[in-house]
Structure formats: C-alpha cells, structure tokens
Amino acid sequence: MNDTYKSIIEINQQCITDCKNCITEMAGKESHNDCPDCCVQCVNACDVLIKMMTAESAYVKQYALLCAEICDYCADHCEEHEHDHCKQCAKTCRACAEACRKIAA
C-alpha cells in the first residue's frame, strides 16, 4: 500500500472515531438537522474508503470523491450545533474531506 493511502487511512479512522463520539453524545438530544444521522453515513463512507484503499481498488478515486462529499455534508450539519463534540466532529470531517479530494485528483 502506498504511503499516501496510509496517511489518508489515519485521517479516515479519526473521522470515524469523532463521528461515533458525536453519535453517542447526541443520543437523546434534540437535533434541528441531520446530526447525528449524517455521522452514521460518514462512518460508513470512511469505512468503505479504507477498505478500498487497503485492497488498492481501481475505484479508490471515485470512492474518495463520494467520501469527501459525505464528510462535507456531515460537517455542514455538525457545525450548526454548539456542542463541543459536534464542533470536533465537523473539524475532523472537513480535514477528512480535504484529504479525500487530494487522492481523488
């Protein structure tokens, strides 16, 4: 596996961790948008991208673009909340989306 993938996998893993934390922290709380449902989708997207990278799939670029889109969608919704866990989730999602776009280019 190439070194670029290794660094992207680390970012994806952090995104998964922060999204799962957001899901847990939002349990039982009211949400005026798609948070924490967007976090579930983001976790799934990052997980699939990690699998594609470790398999060195010919479709990594396409998955990376989709993952970036889903990470931005999640960040958009989490940023609307004032909770620290949501702010952290949004920050990590933005970093993940940026990293995904780099390997998709």
C-alpha positions in Angstrom: 0.0 0.0 0.0 1.3 3.4 -0.9 2.3 6.0 1.8 -0.4 8.4 0.7 -3.1 5.9 1.5 -1.6 5.2 4.9 -2.0 8.9 5.9 -5.5 9.1 4.5 -6.5 5.9 6.4 -5.3 7.6 9.6 -7.5 10.7 8.9 -10.4 8.4 8.0 -10.0 6.5 11.2 -10.0 9.7 13.2 -13.1 10.8 11.4 -14.8 7.5 12.2 -13.8 8.0 15.9 -15.1 11.5 16.1 -18.3 10.7 14.3 -19.0 7.8 16.6 -18.4 10.0 19.6 -20.8 12.6 18.1 -23.5 9.8 17.6 -23.0 8.7 21.3 -23.1 12.3 22.7 -26.2 13.2 20.6 -28.2 10.2 21.9 -31.3 11.6 23.5 -30.7 15.2 22.4 -32.8 17.1 20.1 -31.4 18.0 16.7 -32.8 20.5 14.2 -30.9 18.9 11.3 -29.4 15.6 10.1 -26.9 15.3 13.0 -26.3 12.6 14.2 -27.7 10.7 11.2 -25.1 12.3 9.0 -22.4 10.9 11.3 -23.7 7.3 10.6 -23.4 7.9 6.9 -19.9 9.4 7.3 -18.7 6.5 9.4 -19.9 4.1 6.7 -18.3 6.1 3.9 -15.0 6.3 5.6 -15.1 2.6 6.4 -15.7 1.7 2.7 -12.9 4.1 1.6 -10.5 2.4 4.0 -11.4 -1.0 2.6 -11.0 0.2 -1.0 -7.6 1.7 -0.2 -6.3 -1.4 1.6 -7.5 -3.5 -1.3 -5.8 -1.0 -3.7 -9.0 -0.9 -5.6 -9.1 0.7 -9.1 -12.1 2.7 -7.7 -10.4 4.5 -4.9 -10.7 7.9 -6.6 -14.4 7.5 -7.1 -14.9 6.4 -3.5 -12.7 9.2 -2.2 -14.8 11.8 -4.0 -18.0 10.3 -2.6 -16.5 10.1 0.9 -15.4 13.8 0.6 -18.9 14.8 -0.3 -20.4 12.8 2.6 -17.8 14.2 5.1 -18.7 17.8 4.0 -22.4 17.0 4.4 -21.7 15.8 7.9 -19.6 18.8 8.7 -22.2 21.2 7.5 -24.8 19.7 9.9 -22.5 19.3 12.9 -21.2 22.8 12.6 -24.7 24.1 13.2 -24.6 22.8 16.8 -22.8 24.4 19.7 -21.8 21.1 21.3 -18.0 20.6 21.6 -18.3 17.1 20.2 -20.2 18.4 17.2 -17.6 21.1 16.6 -14.8 18.5 16.8 -16.7 16.1 14.5 -17.1 18.9 11.9 -13.4 19.8 12.1 -12.3 16.3 11.6 -14.9 15.7 8.8 -13.5 18.8 7.0 -10.0 17.6 7.2 -11.0 14.1 6.0 -12.9 15.6 3.0 -9.9 17.7 2.1 -7.6 14.6 2.3 -10.0 12.5 0.2 -10.1 15.2 -2.5 -6.3 15.1 -2.7 -6.2 11.4 -3.6 -9.2 11.7 -5.9 -7.3 14.3 -8.1 
